[in-house]
């Protein structure tokens, strides 16, 4: 469980940078206690049904960021605080999350392709129903991350390519048919 995150001047500056660099919407939240949901009346900083490419959002403080039904291409989130963020029903292509803090993030029902999560912290992240194609997880912390177990010709595939056996051993695997919301 991630402790609630209070607004700070660094967070407010990061949100201002996000709004300019990403063309996003919303405003800083006073207290972030859970990932945003598509039906929240106030999403905070967000991208919805948008495209973003070749952007640098590295080393920012953006907990609770909401990205829904969007396509991100070649966006650099390296070293960014994305605790309790939500990326749902989105395409995330060739993005960098090197050293990013994604603890407790809701990353469900996304397609991650060619992304780098090296040394990222994904502890407790919910990644169910997401696919990870040609992604790198070298040194990533995965304890308690939730991933969907996929099947091919009736055989269970225990881990996406890129996870080492030690990382796969600390992941919580799901086979259910629950599909998350996301607007």
PyMOL commands that set and color helices and strands:
alter all, ss='L'
color gray80, all
select helices_A, chain A and resi 9-22+165-169
alter helices_A, ss='H'
color red, helices_A
select strands_A, chain A and resi 5-6+31-32+46-48+51-53+66-68+71-73+86-88+91-93+111-113+131-133+146-148+150-152+155-157+172-174
alter strands_A, ss='S'
color yellow, strands_A
deselect
rebuild
show_as cartoon
